[in-house]
Amino acid sequence: MIFTKINSLKGKVSIPGDKSISHRAIMFGSISEGTTEITNFLQGADCLSTIDCFKKMGIDIENRPDAVIIHGKGMRGLKAPDVMLDVGNSGTTTRLISGILAAQNFSCTLNGDESIQKRPMRRIIKPLSMMGADIKSIKGNDCAPLEIHGTNLHGIRYDSPVASAQVKSAVLLAGLYAEGETSVVEPYLSRNHTELMLKCFGADISSKDTTATIKPASRLQGQKVIVPGDISSAAYFIVAGLIVPDSEILIENVGINPTRDGIIRVVKQMGGNIDILNKRTVAGEAVADIVVKSSNLTGTTIGGDIIPTLIDEIPIIAILACMAEGKTIIKDAAELKVKESNRIDVMVDNLKKMGADIQATDDGMIINGGKALHGAAIASNADHRIAMSFAIAGLIADGETEIIDAECVRISYPDFYKDLESLV
């Protein structure tokens, strides 16, 4: 797909449902009693993989145009799948579902695409094993495919070496079924959608500082879930509105959960013209509309406890930093190396092709901004966040920018290119 420089972006865009929340709504609804109705569900490939996995375990899920309806069968209602559970490209599906499967009365195998088979699963295998789970990497490399034999679990206190919502959620979901209390302590607070939503479904779960604690449950109750727009998807339009000249974009229905709003804080640090309007709470999640306008930006340092709140947005923040005057330092973000691609190396290599002054570090990158970019052939590495980031870079670069494997955006935002085109 080819992108060329444009003069402005104007208009409004409504962001599709949050990927993290959509995954969790399917999982929690499936192990609840009664019906769960999900509106504004993200119809991306990753979330569809979660639906497919639970259907294979006997859950009746209706994916309608207006809503996803789950006919839950309770915490012990899942059935042994006849085939392997295919998680596709979804790390969230893989890690969270493992916590549930570890406590079932059957065995199964989890596997996914080539990317998933390289992503680290030791981070969930270790704490789940500490709880008594029988879970192993079939190839012995701490990656998928995973073989899980359901068993009785016991609660633990787990000091997680990484601030990861996926690790935390896997342990808390196992804790629903475990004997005794289960706590997860993180070095920094990661996104808290699991804690908020499980409480709505009736779980006895609490949080204090960076510790989340759950008590075993006998039942959860189906709910109506309204999924807010995904701030990770909104991020591309936030940056586009800031760096494309003569632009003003209204981005509607964006989740601004404080464990996810790091990009808003960074934009303000850099002097970006951004307004947060119509703040409200929807199904326990903070939501707002966001207006961004073309801005003169300055470099900043991004690190520490803000990183878990914007880890998925760092690729597009790197594009933003290229357009800011001065130096931007991104640090404490080694987690980028184990996403769908090594996002540090992929961003740095591709931005260098476009003429950026950028270098990789062990845990991030250093960007000297204010240098004009030029078009190049961009290898997305089939990573949706890389593809969308460079689509935005192509709008301010001289010449043509070609994104290879551009269709990978279907993982999280199938209509991204159409929505972007609507603003030109």
C-alpha positions, 0 to 999 in steps of 0.5 A: 500500500502506498502513502504520499504527503498530504496538506491537511486532515479534517473531520471526525472519526469514531474509534472501534472497540478496545481490543483488551476489553473485547477479549476479556468480555468474551472470556468472562462471559463464557465462564459466567452464568446467564447471558452476556451482551457486548456492544461495540465489540472489536471485530478484529482477527485477534478478538475473533480468535478468542471467540473461536476458542470458546466456541470450541469449548462448547460456548454458544456465542452469537456474533451479530452486527449489533452485538455479541451475545454469549450464553455462558455456562458457568465457571465449570461449564467449559468442555474439552475441545475436540481439536487444538485451540488456535489463538491466531496472532493473539498474545492476549488470548494465549496468556489469559485463556491459559489461566482459565484452562489451568483449572479445568477438568480436561486437557488441551493444546494451545497454538497460533501463528508463526509470531505467537510461536516466538513470543515468551510464555515463560512469564505465565508458565512460571506463576501458573506452575507455582499455583499447581498448574500442569502447563508446558511448552511442547517444544521446550522453548517456553513458547507456544504450542502449550499443552495444559492439563487442568488440575486443582490450583492453590492461591499464591502471592506472585511478585511479577518481574514485569508490569504486564496486564496479560501476566497479571490477568492469567494469574488472577483468572487462575485465582478465581478457581484456586484454593485460597487468596491470590495476589499479583504484585507488579513493579508498576501498575499495568492496565487494569481492565481485568480488575474492573470487569471481573468486579462487574461480573461478581468476583471478589477482587481488590486493588491497592497500589500495584497489588491486585488480589482475588478470592476464589469464586463459585459463580460469575454473573453475565453482564451487559458490556459496552466496549469503549473505543481503543485508545491504542487505535486512537493514537494514530489519529492523535499523532496524525492530527498533531503532525500533519499541517493545518489539521484538526481531528475529533476522535470520538468515544475513546477509552481514557482509563488512567492505566492506558492514557500515557500517550495523552500525558506525553502529548501534553509534555511535548506541547501538543494541542489536545483537548479532552471533552465530554468525559463520562463513565461507561460500564466502569471505564472512563471515556471521552472525546479527543480533539487534536490540532497541528502543533509545534512539538518539543522532545521529551523523556519517556520512561518509568511508570508511564511505560505500561500505560503506553507500551502499545503506542510507542511505535506511533510515539516514535513517529511523533518524536521525529517531528518534534524539535530536540531530543526524545529519549524512550527508555524502560521499554524492553518489553517492545522486543517481545511484541508481534515483532521486535518493535525497537529494531523494526521502528529504528530500521524503518525510520532510518530508511526514511532519513530519521536521526534515531538509534536503538538502545537496550530498552528503547530508542533515542530520537533527534527530531525536526529532520524531514522524512522521505518515503521508503519501502517499509517492512511491517513484519506483519505487525499491525502497529508498525503498519499503522504507524508508518501509514501516518509517517507516510502522510508527512514524508516526501515522495512515496511510502510503501508499506509491505504486508499492510493488510495486517491491520486487520488484527486490531483495526480492520477499517483503519485505512478507510477511516484515515481516508475519510479525513483527507 
